[in-house]
């Protein structure tokens, strides 16, 4: 079936193509589309009176009828009037080419090419080079020139090879007579073979007969080449590629005239390529500047990053007339790509959609750091899918993807636009990542430094423990924090503080996970960071709803104190990973140093406070502490209208034993007496050692007569003395009891103590 063409408009240049097109048996001009039929007919008659009658069937005013014509391949824009410009815009969506009269003359006016038409062809090509900017269908023009070269010289095979600087070799751009599956595999180094020699020496080569293998560095002799021409594509002093022709059967198939003609065609190819490169360079520069301005304007807004990234996506989708755009950012800890921006609505509270770098085209583009742009032109437009890596200093920081239906014939422009946005966005993201990293490290470091002073000033251990976990969760953006410390009595590591919001069931699973993590950190005596809990064989079975975990063993002076564990990283914005980073681990180490120091400081203060308020030998409250408790009990009993008893117990002779050069007997006896007396009291009664030989007992709301309580206590004291192993020790000791009641015997501490001394009972 012949290719069908139509002319839109009726300029002299456009109508002048009609005789040339009708002379080509491969094409059929079936219509001249016009908004003024009479004016178009007058133009045809002016061209040639023979069209007077035929003009009535050739001229049409029905655009849709023309577009629906089966076999329509191209519309020729002959200064189409404004009322018909929409037809030219719609044509590419139907897969119909729109071209100028000059390009149409080259592509469709000459028919089968032979040597007799060389002057006409060169003249037509010269016109195109001088009057057309060559920004449309570069590949089609190059292919047509190759057809001209093959047809006019009688070659049975031809190719146009262009220099690929990345591969360091010539690669086939268009070819005739070469198997399609072989074309991608062909690579020619400079100096290799005929084409490589012509390219390297920048001069055309005419070969008649088999090529000398050694002279032309041919690795494998070709039995299917008897004649060949290779003409380099030269622009200035730069070789761009090679135009190759060959004949497989006839030696001497090409003449010097053919060589000159092919050389001129190669020069035209070079000019086409150069102008196309200039066009695309200008296009890239224009799109880059445009994209930089757009991206910078959006990224400079004082909004959350995810919202700004989504705004960039919406701008891309709108600029490309529809479709969907997405931005994925690399999570450096999980090694995946997280969806952080979209032209469609996103749930800000939901976990981001993730793609692994091993999955699909997105993963391939991220791994290879190369863009993927796929397009397919159809009747309703051009389907386009693009994934471009966002590269900053050679590293992939994310991806920009786009998919949608575009107007036909625009994939190259689409690629330039998306590439420009991707480059600008990568640059902005690189700056944002660097600034955010430095800002967060500085913020966390400042918070740790400020917290160090407050940790050390905690009132007691319980307050310190709560502050350690709550502050750690805040600074490191953790969902949960757990502090474990060693119990001096049992040697076991017990939870001293938990910070988080998990319910009872979830908390149980979390703490089991934390226990496993803490054991690992304590046994290895080094920090443990788990990037993905679900992939850890020990932690995954606990089914705790956290992505990542981090535990640091706490030590002081070579002694293991416990562990501080963080469970679950809160992703606060588009640049925050859901996993704890190596930066988090390093900062946690600094935080742990302050925690360890604070634990030691608060512990030392509590020990000193204990010494000031408790008897060092027996561990019982001392005179100061007992005095405070008596004051508290006086206030409480006064408010409640109740009473209490104060019992004074003294062991005469014990002070002398304690003052002896060998005080072992006295110390042992004092400790034994303290234990026996404590065992004989109620849990809420208070016993203290107020002097080396004196114990004071506070009995709130005594049960029965106070005097009756003294007998059992005296028996316990005597039993303690009898158990002493030193013979005759008890003979030198005498027990003395006294008591007073509130409010009967006094209403102040001093009055009650004086009353207890006066009511003295001895054994």
C-alpha positions as CSV (number, residue, x, y, z in Angstrom):
1,X,0.0,0.0,0.0
2,X,1.3,3.4,-1.0
3,X,2.0,6.0,1.7
4,X,-0.8,8.6,1.8
5,X,0.0,12.3,2.2
6,X,-2.1,15.4,2.6
7,X,-1.1,19.1,2.3
8,X,-2.6,21.5,4.9
9,X,-2.8,25.0,3.5
10,X,-2.1,26.2,0.0
11,X,1.2,28.2,-0.1
12,X,3.1,28.1,-3.4
13,X,5.9,26.1,-1.8
14,X,3.5,23.5,-0.5
15,X,1.5,23.2,-3.7
16,X,4.7,23.1,-5.7
17,X,5.4,19.7,-4.2
18,X,2.4,18.1,-5.9
19,X,4.1,17.3,-9.3
20,X,7.1,15.8,-7.5
21,X,5.0,13.7,-5.1
22,X,2.8,12.4,-8.0
23,X,6.0,11.3,-9.8
24,X,6.9,9.0,-6.9
25,X,5.0,5.7,-7.2
26,X,5.5,4.9,-3.5
27,X,3.3,7.8,-2.3
28,X,-0.2,9.1,-2.9
29,X,-1.2,12.7,-2.4
30,X,-4.9,12.4,-1.7
31,X,-6.0,15.8,-0.4
32,X,-5.2,19.5,0.0
33,X,-6.9,20.6,3.2
34,X,-8.0,24.2,3.1
35,X,-10.3,26.6,4.9
36,X,-11.1,28.4,1.6
37,X,-11.7,25.8,-1.1
38,X,-11.9,28.4,-3.9
39,X,-8.6,30.0,-2.9
40,X,-7.0,26.6,-2.9
41,X,-8.4,25.7,-6.3
42,X,-7.1,28.9,-7.8
43,X,-3.7,28.1,-6.4
44,X,-3.7,24.7,-8.0
45,X,-4.7,26.1,-11.4
46,X,-2.0,28.7,-11.1
47,X,0.5,25.8,-10.5
48,X,-0.7,24.0,-13.6
49,X,-4.0,24.4,-15.6
50,X,-4.3,20.6,-15.7
51,X,-5.4,20.7,-12.1
52,X,-8.5,22.8,-12.9
53,X,-10.8,19.8,-13.0
54,X,-9.0,17.6,-10.5
55,X,-9.0,20.3,-7.9
56,X,-12.6,19.6,-7.1
57,X,-11.7,16.1,-5.9
58,X,-8.3,17.0,-4.4
59,X,-9.3,20.0,-2.2
60,X,-11.1,19.2,1.1
61,X,-12.5,21.3,3.9
62,X,-13.2,18.4,6.2
63,X,-10.2,18.0,8.7
64,X,-11.6,14.9,10.4
65,X,-12.2,13.1,7.2
66,X,-8.6,13.7,6.2
67,X,-7.3,12.5,9.6
68,X,-9.4,9.3,9.4
69,X,-8.1,8.3,6.0
70,X,-6.5,4.8,6.2
71,X,-2.8,4.7,5.4
72,X,-2.2,8.4,6.2
73,X,1.5,8.8,7.2
74,X,2.2,12.6,7.0
75,X,0.6,16.0,6.8
76,X,2.7,18.7,5.0
77,X,2.3,22.1,6.7
78,X,2.0,24.6,3.8
79,X,1.4,27.7,5.9
80,X,-1.7,26.2,7.4
81,X,-4.3,28.9,8.4
82,X,-5.1,29.4,12.1
83,X,-8.4,27.5,11.7
84,X,-6.5,24.4,10.7
85,X,-3.6,24.5,13.2
86,X,-5.5,22.2,15.5
87,X,-5.4,19.5,12.9
88,X,-1.6,19.7,12.9
89,X,-1.6,19.5,16.7
90,X,-3.9,16.5,16.7
91,X,-2.1,14.5,14.0
92,X,0.8,13.3,16.2
93,X,-1.7,11.9,18.6
94,X,-2.9,9.6,15.8
95,X,0.7,8.6,14.9
96,X,0.7,10.9,11.8
97,X,3.9,12.9,11.1
98,X,3.8,16.6,10.6
99,X,6.5,18.0,8.3
100,X,7.5,21.0,6.3
101,X,7.6,21.1,2.5
102,X,11.4,20.9,2.5
103,X,11.5,17.8,4.6
104,X,8.6,16.3,2.7
105,X,10.5,16.9,-0.5
106,X,13.5,15.0,0.8
107,X,11.5,12.2,2.3
108,X,8.8,11.6,-0.2
109,X,9.5,13.4,-3.6
110,X,12.3,11.5,-5.1
111,X,11.1,7.9,-5.0
112,X,13.7,5.2,-5.6
113,X,17.1,6.8,-5.6
114,X,19.5,6.3,-8.6
115,X,22.7,7.9,-9.7
116,X,20.9,10.2,-12.2
117,X,19.2,12.0,-9.3
118,X,22.4,12.9,-7.4
119,X,22.4,16.6,-8.3
120,X,18.7,17.0,-7.4
121,X,19.2,15.2,-4.1
122,X,22.3,17.3,-3.1
123,X,20.4,20.4,-4.1
124,X,17.4,19.4,-2.0
125,X,19.6,18.5,1.0
126,X,21.4,21.9,0.6
127,X,18.1,23.7,0.7
128,X,17.1,21.9,3.9
129,X,20.4,22.5,5.6
130,X,20.2,26.3,4.8
131,X,16.6,26.9,5.7
132,X,15.6,24.3,8.3
133,X,16.8,24.0,11.9
134,X,16.9,20.2,11.8
135,X,15.4,19.8,15.2
136,X,12.7,17.3,14.1
137,X,13.3,13.6,13.5
138,X,17.1,13.7,13.2
139,X,17.1,9.9,13.0
140,X,14.6,10.0,10.1
141,X,16.8,12.4,8.2
142,X,19.9,10.4,8.7
143,X,18.1,7.2,7.6
144,X,16.9,9.0,4.5
145,X,20.4,10.2,3.6
146,X,21.7,6.6,4.1
147,X,18.9,5.4,1.7
148,X,20.1,8.0,-0.8
149,X,23.7,6.9,-0.5
150,X,22.9,3.2,-0.9
151,X,20.4,3.8,-3.8
152,X,22.6,6.3,-5.7
153,X,25.8,4.2,-5.5
154,X,24.3,0.7,-6.0
155,X,25.5,-0.5,-2.6
156,X,23.7,-3.5,-1.1
157,X,24.5,-2.6,2.5
158,X,25.1,0.6,4.4
159,X,25.4,2.0,7.9
160,X,25.9,5.3,9.7
161,X,28.1,4.9,12.8
162,X,28.4,7.6,15.5
163,X,31.2,8.0,18.1
164,X,30.2,6.9,21.6
165,X,32.6,8.6,24.0
166,X,31.4,6.5,26.9
167,X,32.0,3.2,25.1
168,X,35.2,4.6,23.4
169,X,33.9,3.1,20.1
170,X,31.8,3.7,17.0
171,X,28.2,2.4,17.3
172,X,25.6,2.0,14.6
173,X,23.0,4.7,14.5
174,X,21.0,3.6,11.3
175,X,21.6,0.8,8.9
176,X,20.3,-0.9,5.8
177,X,21.0,-4.5,4.8
178,X,22.3,-5.5,8.3
179,X,20.5,-8.0,10.5
180,X,18.7,-6.1,13.3
181,X,19.9,-8.4,16.0
182,X,23.5,-7.7,15.0
183,X,23.3,-3.9,15.1
184,X,23.5,-3.4,18.9
185,X,26.5,-5.7,19.1
186,X,28.7,-3.8,16.5
187,X,31.5,-1.8,18.1
188,X,34.5,-0.4,16.2
189,X,37.5,1.1,17.9
190,X,39.4,4.0,16.2
191,X,41.9,2.4,13.7
192,X,40.1,-0.9,13.5
193,X,38.9,-2.0,10.0
194,X,38.0,0.4,7.2
195,X,35.5,2.4,9.3
196,X,37.9,2.7,12.2
197,X,40.7,3.8,10.0
198,X,38.6,6.5,8.2
199,X,37.4,7.8,11.5
200,X,40.9,7.9,13.1
201,X,42.6,9.5,10.0
202,X,39.6,11.8,9.2
203,X,39.7,10.9,5.5
204,X,37.4,8.9,3.2
205,X,38.6,5.4,2.1
206,X,37.6,3.7,-1.2
207,X,38.2,-0.1,-1.2
208,X,38.1,-2.3,-4.2
209,X,38.5,-6.0,-3.4
210,X,39.3,-7.6,-0.1
211,X,40.8,-5.5,2.6
212,X,44.3,-6.2,3.8
213,X,43.8,-7.6,7.3
214,X,47.1,-6.3,8.6
215,X,46.9,-2.9,7.1
216,X,43.4,-2.2,8.4
217,X,43.8,-4.2,11.7
218,X,40.9,-6.5,10.8
219,X,40.4,-9.2,13.4
220,X,38.1,-11.4,11.3
221,X,38.1,-11.4,7.5
222,X,34.8,-10.6,5.9
223,X,33.9,-12.8,3.0
224,X,30.8,-10.8,2.1
225,X,32.6,-7.5,1.3
226,X,34.1,-7.0,-2.2
227,X,33.9,-3.2,-2.3
228,X,33.5,-0.5,0.3
229,X,33.4,3.2,1.0
230,X,33.9,4.7,4.5
231,X,33.5,8.5,4.7
232,X,34.1,10.2,8.1
233,X,31.6,12.8,9.4
234,X,33.7,15.8,10.0
235,X,32.7,19.0,11.8
236,X,35.5,21.5,12.2
237,X,38.4,19.4,13.4
238,X,36.2,16.8,15.1
239,X,35.2,13.4,13.7
240,X,31.6,12.6,14.7
241,X,31.2,9.2,13.0
242,X,31.5,7.3,9.7
243,X,29.1,6.7,6.7
244,X,29.8,3.2,5.4
245,X,28.7,1.5,2.1
246,X,29.6,-1.9,0.8
247,X,28.9,-4.4,-2.0
248,X,29.1,-8.1,-1.2
249,X,29.6,-9.4,-4.8
250,X,31.1,-6.9,-7.2
251,X,34.7,-5.8,-7.0
252,X,35.2,-2.2,-8.0
253,X,31.5,-1.5,-7.5
254,X,32.2,2.1,-6.4
255,X,33.9,4.9,-8.4
256,X,35.8,8.0,-7.4
257,X,32.6,9.9,-8.2
258,X,30.7,7.8,-5.8
259,X,33.4,8.5,-3.2
260,X,33.0,12.2,-3.7
261,X,29.2,12.0,-3.5
262,X,29.3,9.9,-0.3
263,X,31.8,12.3,1.2
264,X,29.4,15.2,0.5
265,X,26.6,13.2,2.1
266,X,28.7,12.5,5.1
267,X,29.3,16.2,5.4
268,X,25.6,16.8,5.4
269,X,25.2,14.1,8.0
270,X,27.8,15.9,10.1
271,X,25.9,19.1,9.8
272,X,22.6,17.5,10.7
273,X,24.1,15.9,13.8
274,X,25.9,19.1,14.8
275,X,22.8,21.2,14.5
276,X,20.7,18.6,16.3
277,X,23.4,18.6,19.1
278,X,23.2,22.4,19.3
279,X,19.5,22.3,19.4
280,X,19.5,19.7,22.2
281,X,22.2,21.5,24.1
282,X,20.2,24.7,23.9
283,X,17.1,22.8,24.8
284,X,18.9,21.2,27.8
285,X,20.3,24.5,28.9
286,X,16.9,26.2,28.6
287,X,15.1,23.4,30.4
288,X,17.8,23.2,33.1
289,X,17.5,26.9,33.8
290,X,13.8,26.7,33.8
291,X,13.8,23.6,36.0
292,X,16.3,25.1,38.4
293,X,14.2,28.1,38.9
294,X,11.0,26.1,39.4
295,X,12.6,23.6,41.8
296,X,14.5,26.3,43.8
297,X,11.3,28.3,44.1
298,X,9.4,25.3,45.5
299,X,12.2,24.0,47.7
300,X,12.7,27.4,49.3
301,X,9.2,27.4,50.7
302,X,8.9,27.2,54.5
303,X,7.0,23.9,54.4
304,X,7.7,20.3,55.4
305,X,10.0,18.6,52.9
306,X,7.4,16.0,51.9
307,X,4.9,18.7,50.9
308,X,7.6,20.5,48.9
309,X,8.6,17.3,47.1
310,X,4.9,16.6,46.3
311,X,4.6,20.1,44.9
312,X,7.6,19.4,42.6
313,X,5.8,16.3,41.4
314,X,2.6,18.2,40.7
315,X,4.6,20.8,38.8
316,X,6.2,18.1,36.7
317,X,2.8,16.4,36.0
318,X,1.2,19.7,35.0
319,X,4.2,20.8,32.8
320,X,3.9,17.5,30.9
321,X,0.2,17.9,30.5
322,X,-1.0,15.2,32.9
323,X,0.2,11.9,34.2
324,X,1.6,11.0,37.6
325,X,5.0,11.9,39.1
326,X,6.7,10.5,42.2
327,X,9.9,11.2,44.2
328,X,11.6,8.3,46.0
329,X,14.4,9.0,48.4
330,X,17.1,6.4,49.4
331,X,16.9,5.2,52.9
332,X,20.7,4.8,53.6
333,X,20.1,2.5,56.6
334,X,17.5,0.1,55.1
335,X,18.9,0.4,51.6
336,X,15.5,0.8,50.1
337,X,13.7,3.6,48.1
338,X,10.9,5.3,50.1
339,X,8.1,7.2,48.4
340,X,8.4,10.8,49.8
341,X,6.6,12.9,47.3
342,X,3.8,12.4,44.8
343,X,1.5,14.4,42.5
344,X,-1.4,12.4,43.9
345,X,-2.5,12.6,47.5
346,X,-0.4,10.9,50.2
347,X,-1.4,9.9,53.8
348,X,1.1,11.9,55.9
349,X,0.6,9.5,58.9
350,X,1.1,6.2,56.9
351,X,4.4,4.4,56.6
352,X,6.0,5.3,53.2
353,X,5.7,2.8,50.3
354,X,9.1,1.2,49.7
355,X,10.8,-0.3,46.7
356,X,14.0,-2.4,47.1
357,X,16.9,-1.6,44.9
358,X,16.8,-5.1,43.6
359,X,13.2,-4.7,42.3
360,X,12.0,-3.6,38.9
361,X,13.1,-0.6,36.8
362,X,13.1,1.7,39.8
363,X,15.7,-0.5,41.5
364,X,17.7,-0.9,38.2
365,X,17.9,2.9,37.7
366,X,19.0,3.4,41.3
367,X,21.7,0.7,41.1
368,X,23.0,1.6,37.6
369,X,22.6,5.3,38.2
370,X,21.2,5.5,34.7
371,X,17.8,6.9,33.5
372,X,15.1,4.7,32.0
373,X,12.8,6.4,29.5
374,X,10.3,4.2,27.6
375,X,7.7,5.5,25.1
376,X,5.2,4.1,22.7
377,X,3.4,6.2,20.1
378,X,-0.2,5.2,19.4
379,X,-3.3,6.6,17.8
380,X,-4.3,8.4,21.0
381,X,-0.9,9.8,21.9
382,X,2.5,8.8,23.3
383,X,2.6,6.6,26.4
384,X,5.6,7.5,28.4
385,X,7.3,6.0,31.5
386,X,10.4,7.5,32.9
387,X,12.6,6.8,36.0
388,X,15.6,9.0,36.5
389,X,18.1,8.7,39.3
390,X,18.7,11.8,41.5
391,X,22.5,11.9,41.6
392,X,24.5,14.1,44.0
393,X,28.3,13.8,43.8
394,X,28.0,10.5,41.9
395,X,25.8,8.9,44.6
396,X,22.1,8.1,44.2
397,X,20.0,10.0,46.7
398,X,16.6,9.2,45.2
399,X,14.5,8.8,42.0
400,X,12.1,10.9,40.0
401,X,9.5,8.9,38.1
402,X,6.8,9.9,35.6
403,X,4.2,8.1,33.7
404,X,1.4,9.3,31.5
405,X,0.0,9.9,28.0
406,X,1.7,12.7,26.1
407,X,1.0,14.4,22.8
408,X,2.7,12.5,20.0
409,X,6.2,13.1,19.0
410,X,7.4,14.6,22.4
411,X,9.4,11.8,24.1
412,X,12.7,13.6,23.5
413,X,11.4,16.9,25.0
414,X,9.8,14.9,27.8
415,X,13.2,13.3,28.6
416,X,14.9,16.7,28.6
417,X,12.3,18.3,30.9
418,X,12.3,15.4,33.4
419,X,16.1,15.2,33.3
420,X,16.4,18.9,34.0
421,X,14.0,18.6,37.0
422,X,15.9,15.6,38.2
423,X,19.2,17.4,38.0
424,X,17.9,20.4,39.8
425,X,16.1,18.4,42.5
426,X,19.2,16.3,43.1
427,X,21.2,19.4,43.7
428,X,18.7,20.9,46.1
429,X,18.3,17.5,47.9
430,X,22.1,17.2,48.3
431,X,22.2,20.6,49.9
432,X,19.1,19.8,52.1
433,X,20.6,16.5,53.2
434,X,23.9,18.0,54.1
435,X,22.3,21.0,55.9
436,X,19.9,18.7,57.7
437,X,22.6,16.3,58.7
438,X,24.7,19.1,60.2
439,X,21.7,20.8,61.8
440,X,20.5,17.6,63.4
441,X,23.9,16.6,64.7
442,X,24.4,20.1,66.1
443,X,20.9,20.1,67.7
444,X,21.4,16.6,69.2
445,X,24.9,17.4,70.4
446,X,23.6,20.6,72.1
447,X,20.7,18.7,73.6
448,X,23.1,16.1,75.0
449,X,25.4,18.7,76.4
450,X,22.6,20.7,78.0
451,X,21.1,17.5,79.4
452,X,24.4,16.4,81.0
453,X,24.1,19.1,83.6
454,X,20.5,18.3,84.4
455,X,21.1,14.5,84.7
456,X,23.8,15.0,87.3
457,X,21.5,17.2,89.4
458,X,18.7,14.7,89.6
459,X,17.2,14.5,93.1
460,X,17.4,10.7,93.4
461,X,18.0,7.6,91.3
462,X,14.3,7.2,90.3
463,X,14.2,10.7,88.9
464,X,17.4,10.2,87.1
465,X,16.2,6.9,85.6
466,X,13.0,8.5,84.3
467,X,15.0,11.4,82.9
468,X,17.5,9.1,81.1
469,X,14.8,7.3,79.1
470,X,12.5,10.2,78.4
471,X,15.4,12.4,77.2
472,X,16.9,9.6,75.1
473,X,13.6,9.0,73.4
474,X,13.3,12.8,72.7
475,X,16.9,13.3,71.4
476,X,17.1,10.2,69.3
477,X,13.5,10.3,68.0
478,X,12.8,6.8,69.5
479,X,9.4,5.4,70.1
480,X,10.5,3.5,73.2
481,X,13.5,3.7,75.6
482,X,14.5,1.2,78.3
483,X,17.1,1.5,81.0
484,X,18.4,-1.7,82.7
485,X,20.8,-1.6,85.7
486,X,22.4,-4.3,87.7
487,X,20.9,-5.1,91.1
488,X,23.8,-5.2,93.6
489,X,22.0,-7.7,95.7
490,X,21.2,-10.3,93.0
491,X,23.6,-9.4,90.2
492,X,20.7,-9.4,87.7
493,X,20.0,-6.6,85.3
494,X,16.6,-5.2,86.0
495,X,14.5,-2.6,84.2
496,X,14.7,0.6,86.1
497,X,12.8,2.8,83.7
498,X,10.6,2.4,80.5
499,X,9.5,5.4,78.4
500,X,6.9,4.8,75.6
501,X,3.2,4.5,74.9
502,X,2.8,0.8,74.2
503,X,-0.2,-0.9,75.7
504,X,0.2,-3.9,78.0
505,X,0.4,-6.6,75.3
506,X,2.6,-4.6,73.0
507,X,4.8,-3.6,75.9
508,X,5.3,-7.2,76.9
509,X,6.6,-8.0,73.4
510,X,8.8,-4.9,73.3
511,X,10.4,-5.7,76.6
512,X,11.1,-9.3,75.5
513,X,12.8,-8.0,72.4
514,X,14.7,-5.4,74.5
515,X,15.8,-8.2,76.9
516,X,17.3,-10.2,74.0
517,X,18.9,-7.1,72.6
518,X,20.3,-6.1,76.0
519,X,21.8,-9.5,76.6
520,X,23.5,-9.3,73.3
521,X,25.0,-5.9,74.0
522,X,26.1,-6.9,77.6
523,X,27.6,-10.2,76.6
524,X,29.5,-8.6,73.7
525,X,30.2,-5.5,75.8
526,X,29.7,-3.3,72.7
527,X,26.8,-1.4,71.2
528,X,24.3,-3.3,69.0
529,X,22.5,-1.6,66.2
530,X,19.8,-3.5,64.3
531,X,18.7,-1.8,61.1
532,X,15.8,-4.1,60.3
533,X,14.4,-6.1,63.2
534,X,12.3,-8.2,60.9
535,X,15.4,-9.7,59.3
536,X,17.1,-10.5,62.7
537,X,16.6,-14.2,63.5
538,X,16.7,-13.6,67.2
539,X,14.6,-10.5,67.4
540,X,12.0,-11.1,64.7
541,X,10.1,-13.9,66.6
542,X,9.1,-11.4,69.3
543,X,6.8,-9.7,66.7
544,X,7.4,-6.2,68.3
545,X,6.0,-3.4,66.1
546,X,9.4,-1.6,65.5
547,X,11.6,-1.4,62.5
548,X,15.0,-0.7,64.2
549,X,16.7,-1.1,67.6
550,X,19.8,0.2,69.2
551,X,21.4,-0.8,72.6
552,X,24.4,0.6,74.4
553,X,26.1,-1.1,77.4
554,X,26.8,1.2,80.3
555,X,30.1,1.0,82.0
556,X,32.0,2.9,84.7
557,X,35.7,2.3,85.6
558,X,35.6,-1.0,83.8
559,X,32.5,-2.1,85.6
560,X,29.3,-3.0,83.7
561,X,26.4,-1.0,85.1
562,X,23.6,-2.0,82.7
563,X,22.3,-1.0,79.2
564,X,20.3,1.7,77.5
565,X,18.1,0.6,74.6
566,X,16.2,2.5,72.0
567,X,13.4,0.7,70.1
568,X,11.7,2.1,67.0
569,X,12.8,5.2,65.1
570,X,10.2,7.9,64.5
571,X,10.5,9.1,60.9
572,X,9.6,12.8,61.4
573,X,10.1,14.0,57.8
574,X,11.0,12.9,54.3
575,X,14.7,12.8,55.0
576,X,14.6,10.8,58.2
577,X,15.1,7.1,58.0
578,X,12.9,4.6,60.0
579,X,16.2,3.0,61.2
580,X,18.8,4.2,63.7
581,X,21.9,5.3,61.8
582,X,25.6,5.1,62.5
583,X,25.3,8.8,63.4
584,X,22.7,7.9,66.0
585,X,24.9,5.2,67.4
586,X,27.9,7.6,67.8
587,X,25.7,10.2,69.5
588,X,24.2,7.6,71.8
589,X,27.8,6.7,72.9
590,X,28.3,10.3,73.9
591,X,25.0,10.4,75.6
592,X,25.8,7.1,77.5
593,X,29.0,8.7,78.8
594,X,27.0,11.4,80.5
595,X,24.4,8.8,81.8
596,X,27.2,6.7,83.3
597,X,28.7,9.8,85.0
598,X,25.3,10.9,86.3
599,X,24.5,7.4,87.6
600,X,27.8,7.5,89.5
601,X,27.2,11.1,90.8
602,X,23.6,10.5,91.9
603,X,24.6,7.1,93.4
604,X,27.4,8.7,95.4
605,X,25.1,11.4,96.7
606,X,22.6,8.8,97.7
607,X,25.3,6.9,99.5
608,X,26.5,10.0,101.3
609,X,22.9,10.9,102.1
610,X,22.4,7.4,103.4
611,X,25.5,7.7,105.6
612,X,24.2,10.9,107.0
613,X,20.8,9.5,107.9
614,X,21.6,5.8,108.6
615,X,23.9,3.9,110.9
616,X,26.8,2.5,109.0
617,X,27.2,-0.6,111.1
618,X,23.6,-1.8,111.3
619,X,21.9,0.0,108.4
620,X,19.3,1.4,110.8
621,X,18.2,5.1,110.7
622,X,20.5,7.2,112.8
623,X,19.5,9.9,115.4
624,X,18.9,12.5,112.7
625,X,16.6,10.4,110.6
626,X,14.7,9.1,113.7
627,X,14.2,12.7,114.9
628,X,12.7,13.6,111.6
629,X,10.3,10.6,111.7
630,X,9.2,11.5,115.2
631,X,8.4,15.1,114.0
632,X,6.4,13.7,111.1
633,X,4.6,11.3,113.4
634,X,3.7,14.1,115.9
635,X,2.2,16.1,113.0
636,X,0.3,13.2,111.6
637,X,-1.0,12.0,115.0
638,X,-2.0,15.5,115.9
639,X,-4.1,15.9,112.8
640,X,-5.7,12.4,113.2
641,X,-6.2,12.7,117.0
642,X,-4.2,9.5,117.6
643,X,-1.3,8.5,119.7
644,X,2.1,6.7,119.3
645,X,4.8,5.3,121.6
646,X,8.5,6.0,121.7
647,X,10.6,3.2,123.2
648,X,14.2,3.7,124.3
649,X,16.4,0.6,124.5
650,X,20.0,0.8,125.9
651,X,22.6,-2.0,126.3
652,X,24.9,-0.9,129.2
653,X,28.5,-2.0,128.4
654,X,28.0,-2.2,124.6
655,X,29.7,1.2,124.1
656,X,32.8,-0.1,125.9
657,X,33.0,-3.2,123.7
658,X,32.8,-1.1,120.6
659,X,35.5,1.2,121.9
660,X,37.9,-1.7,122.6
661,X,41.1,-2.2,120.5
662,X,39.4,-5.3,119.0
663,X,35.8,-4.1,118.5
664,X,34.7,-7.3,116.7
665,X,32.5,-8.6,119.6
666,X,30.8,-5.3,120.0
667,X,30.1,-4.9,116.3
668,X,28.7,-8.4,115.9
669,X,26.5,-7.9,119.0
670,X,25.2,-4.5,117.8
671,X,24.2,-6.0,114.4
672,X,22.6,-9.0,116.0
673,X,20.6,-6.8,118.4
674,X,19.4,-4.6,115.5
675,X,18.2,-7.7,113.6
676,X,16.4,-9.2,116.5
677,X,14.6,-6.0,117.5
678,X,13.6,-5.3,113.9
679,X,12.2,-8.8,113.7
680,X,10.0,-8.2,116.7
681,X,8.3,-5.1,115.4
682,X,5.6,-4.4,112.9
683,X,6.5,-3.6,109.3
684,X,5.6,0.1,109.7
685,X,7.3,0.5,113.1
686,X,10.5,2.5,113.0
687,X,13.7,1.4,114.8
688,X,16.9,3.4,114.8
689,X,20.4,3.4,116.4
690,X,20.8,6.8,118.0
691,X,24.0,6.1,119.9
692,X,26.6,3.3,120.0
693,X,24.7,1.5,122.8
694,X,21.2,2.9,122.3
695,X,18.2,2.0,120.0
696,X,15.1,4.2,119.6
697,X,11.8,2.6,118.5
698,X,8.8,4.6,117.1
699,X,5.5,2.6,117.4
700,X,2.5,4.4,115.7
701,X,-0.9,3.6,117.2
702,X,0.4,0.8,119.5
703,X,-1.7,-2.3,119.9
704,X,-2.4,-2.5,123.7
705,X,-0.3,-1.3,126.6
706,X,3.2,-0.2,125.7
707,X,4.7,-1.8,128.8
708,X,3.5,-5.2,127.6
709,X,5.4,-4.8,124.4
710,X,8.7,-4.5,126.2
711,X,8.9,-8.0,127.5
712,X,9.1,-9.7,124.1
713,X,11.7,-7.2,122.9
714,X,13.8,-7.8,126.0
715,X,13.6,-11.6,125.5
716,X,14.8,-11.1,121.9
717,X,17.7,-8.9,123.1
718,X,18.8,-11.4,125.7
719,X,18.6,-14.2,123.2
720,X,20.9,-12.3,120.9
721,X,23.4,-11.8,123.7
722,X,23.3,-15.5,124.7
723,X,24.2,-16.5,121.1
724,X,27.4,-14.6,121.2
725,X,30.4,-17.0,121.0
726,X,32.7,-15.1,123.4
727,X,32.4,-16.7,126.9
728,X,31.1,-14.5,129.6
729,X,30.2,-11.7,127.3
730,X,26.7,-11.4,128.6
731,X,27.8,-11.0,132.2
732,X,29.2,-7.5,131.5
733,X,26.0,-6.3,129.7
734,X,22.8,-5.0,131.2
735,X,19.5,-4.1,129.4
736,X,17.7,-0.8,130.0
737,X,14.2,0.1,128.6
738,X,12.2,3.3,128.8
739,X,9.2,4.6,126.9
740,X,6.9,7.5,126.5
741,X,3.5,8.0,124.8
742,X,2.1,10.8,122.7
743,X,0.4,13.0,123.7
744,X,0.2,11.9,127.4
745,X,4.0,12.1,128.1
746,X,4.9,15.0,125.9
747,X,4.0,16.8,122.6
748,X,7.5,17.5,121.3
749,X,10.4,15.3,120.4
750,X,12.5,16.6,123.2
751,X,9.8,16.1,125.8
752,X,9.1,12.5,124.6
753,X,12.8,11.6,124.7
754,X,13.2,13.0,128.2
755,X,10.1,11.0,129.4
756,X,11.5,7.8,127.8
757,X,14.7,8.3,129.7
758,X,12.9,8.8,133.0
759,X,10.7,5.7,132.8
760,X,13.7,3.4,132.9
761,X,13.3,-0.3,133.3
762,X,16.4,-2.5,133.8
763,X,16.8,-6.3,133.7
